[in-house]
Amino acid sequence: MDSDPYFVMPWTVLFHPEFWPEFLDLRAPVQDELAARMKRLQATGPLTGRPDVDTLKGSSFANMKELRFSVDGGVWRVAFAFDPDKQAVLLVAGDKAGVAQDRFYRTLIRKADERYARHLQAGRTKG
């Protein structure tokens, strides 16, 4: 183990099963950028902050966050939450370029909340 007292173990980052096929449908540059953001999230966990990550206001879950990046002409947001097992669960992605912000976030948060609730209820966590 590293002798640095601030050495951090990697965090687990996983796709919600309903998000995985949606990820596969994204254009390659978006997939690549999301993969790079996932690596950063894996390395820094909940310490990842702005501008890369922000809290999603309006969610039913206080721990709902969004990965933020621009690529391939889009302004991308990926909703995720750290579950009780301290895993980052990627839930849904969307390009908010050219979409009314209120409508975009209502749709993103609704889908993220539904998927995260199913994740917790399905016993995908030990806690």
Buried (B, 14 or more C-beta within 10 A) or exposed (E): EEEEEEEEEEBBBBBBEBBEEBBEEBEEEBBEBBEEBBEBBBBBBEEBEEEBBEEBEEBEBEBBBBBBBEBBEBBBBBBBBBBEEEBBBBBBBBBBEEBEEEEBBEBBBBBBBBBBEBBBEEEBBEE
